[in-house]
Each structure stands twice: as structure tokens, then as C-alpha cells.
């Protein structure tokens, strides 16, 4: 019996973390979003022509890497993509191309990584906005049969698009890194669609989809 929380009646679905990935109905495509710093840095590295092993990516962010690893281990073997603010439009175009290749409606699970702390999984502003950017870009291409859970981050992104840089730097995640060398990654992660590359996870390695 379908769960009220698996969003199976919708094409575009959204949830948080590994538990959220498992809560959703099986999807053809899983898009992992961990804006500070995992998926943004992976996208930038792949844009430079590099490959990023998932094992190495754990050093950047255990949160996004854990979601990607869980997605790669799913029995139905979805296509696993890395999405961020920086490549949201490119990811949406890749999903549309995958749907055209399949010749059938393609289901999509957008998973915001969030951040694990002692109390469990913490909501993060940057991942809400990054997931929203991807879902909004999908909608712009006509892939818009979205669950209510997916609509909310998409419309949040649309409403707050011009404030994204401020929101990322002023958020808890941005402030947490002040005085840390990793803080240099925050402002680049706030760029919207400055990368035209889609990292895809194959055999434990992120490479450029093509």
C-alpha cells in the first residue's frame, strides 16, 4: 500500500536526507542537493574536466555524499545527479533529455541533504533554495507535475532569487564557516546557473553527463 508521504502520484518529489530518499516512492532520477559545499564543489570540479570519487567527496560533506551513496545503492538503480544553484538549469535540461530518451514520463526525486547534528537532520536554507532552483527549472521546461512538498521550495526560490547570496552568507551554515578556509566556498555556491555541467554518479565516481 502506498504511503501518504511517498509522493508516488507526482512526477517531481522532494524530501530531506537519506531517510527522505527512502520515504519517497522509487524514482527514475535522483537529484542530490548539498549546496554548501558538496554538490557545488563537485559541479565546479567536473566543469574543470575532473572526476570526483564518492569516497573523496565524503571529505567535503558527509551529508550530500551519504545521500548520493544511498541513492546509488537503491535496488531500482536510478540515475543519480548532483544539483546545486550553480547548475540547476543544466540539471533540468538533463532530466528532460533523459525523459525524451526513455520516451515515457520520468519520475524525479529531489533530495536536499540538510545537515546532521546531535539532534538529527537540520534544515538548511541553502539546500532548500538549491532544491527549489532545480524544481523551478524543471517546471520551466514543462516537468511540473510536482508534489506540494516540491512546490514549496520551488516557489521559495522564485520569490527569493535576488536575495540568494545574502541568504547563504547570513544563514547558520554560512556563519558557521566564518573564520574557516571553507568559508571561501560560500559565495561561489550562491551563483545561479553559472555552470553548464551535470555531474552523474557512475560506479562510485562523479563525471560529466554527456
N, C-alpha and C positions, 0 to 999 in steps of 0.2 A: 504494500500500500504506500502511495506517495505521501511524503511528509508535507505539512503545511509550509515548511521552511526550505524545501529543496528547490523551489522556484522552477520546477520542471515544465510548467506551462508557458514559460517565457524563453525567448531566444537568447537574450542578454541577461546575465545574472551577476550578482555581486555579493561578496561576503568578505570576512576578515580572517586571515591567518590559516594555518593548517586545518584547524577544526572547521572553519568556514568552508574550505575546499571540500572537506569530506561531507559536510552537511548538504551541499548542493548536489543536484542530480548530475550524473556523468555528462560532461560537455566535450564537444569535439576539439575545442581550443581552450586552453587555459592561459590567461594573461596575468603574469605576476607583476605587482606594482610595489616597489620599495624605493621611494624617491630619494631619501637621504639614508644610504648612499648607493645601495646595491644596484638597482636596475638603471639608474642614471649613469653610474660609472661603467657598468657592463656595456651599455649602449655606446658610450664615448669610446671605450676600448675597441669595440667591434667596428665602429666608424673609422678608427685608425688602422683597420686591417688586422687587428689582433684576434686571437681566440682566448676565451676565458673558461678555464676548467671550473666546474661547480665546486670542486674541493677547494680551489684557491679562493673562490668567491665567498666562502664561509668567513674568510678573514676580513672581508669588507662589511658584511652584515649577516649575522646568523638568522635574522628574521626572514628576509627575502629568499636567502639560499634554502632555508628549511621548507618554505612553500614550494619552491622550484623542485627540490628533491622529492617532496611528497607527490607533486603533480607528475613527475617523470616516472614514479613508481606505481601509478594507477593502472589497474588491470586493463582498462579500455584504451590505454596509450594515446592520450590526447596530444595535439601539437602544443608545445609549451613555449610561450614567447615572453620576453622581458619588455614591459611597458613603463613609460615614465612621462612626465610633462614634456621632456625633450624630444620624444619620438611618437607622441600619441597619434598624430595624423598618419604617420608611416605604418604604425601598427594596425590602425583601422583599415588602411588600404590593403595590407597583407591579409587580413581576415576576409575582406571582400574577395580577394583573389583566390583564397582557399575555398570559399563558398562556390565561386564560379568553377573552380577545378573539380569540386565534388559534384556539382550540378544538383545540389539539394541544400535546403536550409541548414546552416551550420550553427550549432549551439556554442555559446561563448560564456565562460566563467571568468570574470574579472576579480582577482583576489588581491586585496590590499594587505600588505604584510603586517602593518602595525609594529608595535614593539613590545616584546615580552619583558616584564619586570616581576618583582616578587609577588605582585597581586594578580598576575595573569597577563592577558594581552591588553596593551594600552592603545586606545585610539590615537592616531596621528593625523594632524592637519594635512601634512604633505602627501600622505598616501590617499586620503580622501580626495584631495584635489587631483592627484595624478590619475587615480582610477576614474574620477569624473571626466577628466580630459579625454581619456581613451573612450569612455562610453559616449560622450558627446560627439567625438569624431566618428564613431560607428553610426550614430544617429544621423549625422550629416550625410553619410553615404547610403542611407536608407535602411540600415540594420538597426531598427528602432523598436522592435517588439521587446521592450525592456521591462523587467520586474520593477515594482515600486522601490525595492531596495537599490536597484541600479539607477533609477531615475533621479533619486535624491542627490547622490554625488555628482551626477552629470549637470543637473541644474545649479548646484552649488558652484561648480566650476564656471559655468557660463556667467553667473552673477558676479563672481569674484575674480574673474580672469585678470583684470587690470591690477589687482592687488596681490597677485600671487607672490611676487618677490618679497614684498613686505611681510606677508603672512608666513612664509617659510622662515625668514630670518627672525621674526618675532615669536614664532611658535616655541613650545617647550623643546622640541627636537633641535631647532636652530640654536636656541640659547644654551642648551646643554653642551654644545660643542665649542662655545666661546672659550678662547684661550688654548684650544686644541688644534693641531695642524689640520685635522679633518674638517675644521670649520670652513676651510677654503673650498670645500665641495658644495657648500650650501647654495651660494648664489648661482653657480652654473646649473645646479639641479632645478632652479626656478625658471630657467629659459623654456619657452614654449615652442616646440616644433623647430628647433634649430638643428636637429639631426634627422636625416632621411635614411635611417637604418633600423632594421628589426632583428634583434638577437633571437635566435631559436636554439633551444636546448636539444642536442642530439648526442647520445652516448656519453652523457656527463660533461659536455662541452658546449658553451655558447659560441655560435658562429653567426655570420650574417646570413639572413634568409635570402635566397636568390635562386 
